[in-house]
Amino acid sequence: MVLPHSMPLVPLPLSASVGDDRMPIGDAVRVTGDSPVAAQLIAGIARRSGIRLPHATDHSAATESTISLRIDRDVAGPEGYELTVGESAEIVGGDEAGLFYGAQTLLQLLREGDAGWGLLHARISDAPRFARRGVMLDVARHFFSVAEVLKFIDATSALKFNHLHLHLTDDQGWRIRIDSWPRLTELASQTAVGGDRGGYYSKDDYRRIVEHAAERHMIVIPEIDLPGHTHAIGIAYPELVESPVLNDSLIAESARLEQTLPVKGEPYVGWGVGHSSVRIHEERTYDFVRDVVRELAELTPGPYIHIGGDESLGTPQADFDLFVERATAIVIEAGKIPVAWHEVGAAAGIAEGTVGQYWGKTTPEGTHAEEAAHFVERGGALIMSAADVAYLDMKYSDDFPLGLTWAGVVDVRTAYEWEPTEVLDVADSAIIGIEAPLWSETARTIGDVEQLVFPRAAAQAEIAWSPHTAPERTWESFRSRVATLAPLWETAQIDFHRAEEIPWTDR
Ligand code: TNX
């Protein structure tokens, strides 16, 4: 029997029936299976319920009931799984990632009732709609520690996101150690927006992030934003950048926000954009890009390196085109696939296969749609981050204390109700997935980040994972399902926003 309104699952599975009966969870239940997911599941159940189930690697161990984990490629495809909960529970993953996602679903079925802890009976068959399900964290405008990033990975991978894009550099700071250009982190990492404390990741820090993400089946995509958003580089290596170009809107916005204007060689702590550029006609700039990309590639097991390309208002168009053609080629030479914001599609000769990230609105403005389509013409693909729905840094309401409003005010329902294949005039197959970015101009702490990200990231997770034609893929169903995540987020000490649109439940 399908009970959509009591089904406590986000993102919605491909097919699921969830009942009211429960499989009791207590000491006599064993977890079997030799996947690393067994330990992750045991830890997840323990965090939530205080009950630490024993792990029996021997499948024949006699017990009252079991949660058994195994992989069978004939039962499910990549990232897919089948899950049943009755007297015992079983998760069969199509691969390790599928097993991991099955475990995340199982954790959403865990409930405390009058008779103690139990798992809701269920029969689920699941697989993702899109292969690329991303979130982005801007660690440049404000810096977040390794521990905070790991917590962010835990909470987003639990929603079945599988890519973490780290926006590592911007006008306000450079956040990743590059051995061949050491002054970047020595001189250009110490401040953040508003003069707040900065910071940076050592290579070991960064490897820890990548490893933690990999254990949760998330690929890390490092972004070095070029050729604009590069004011910080000029603090370390002034010869690489031009003097700030102050446009009228930057001057007006800075005055309105009482932020100082950028001055070459000094830390920039405002959040105006479009004033900085690397020097396009200096060969040294390309030595720099090559070194940075090479060192990043060495730290990156995943296939992508993001070279930015947004809002380069201070770079003449012909220079911009020349630069991004060379930068995308440098990424290919380093053995990686370039990713870039959609403006990069203005350049005719971007490297073939470059993936574009569309951040225009759901009704495209200006040249955004053409620029995005050019990635597809060059044999690449698109990631959809439509700013008026998928941007996690927009305010939930006009009076919400955090966030910006330039793309709109994005309540949870607005975040939920969009369709990534209906924004641009390209083949559906060119859309490889979505990404929800969290820009951190106004987010000074990880608690601020969490307020903006949760619950809206859950809406994006469902858009990325769930079949968009399913009867329960509706706002009414989603709002009652996402309500049941409150106790999970409480357990994980996620400072989520208790949006009034959601009928939050506590058990
Ligand atoms: C636009 S989206 C930007 C960022 C800002 C963001 C704030 C994009 C590619 N660029 O530089 O942080 O808006 O919402």
Boltz pocket constraint, residues with backbone or C-beta under 6 A from the ligand:
constraints:
  - pocket:
      binder: B
      contacts: [[A, 273], [A, 310], [A, 311], [A, 341], [A, 359], [A, 391], [A, 393], [A, 404], [A, 439], [A, 440], [A, 441]]
      max_distance: 6.0
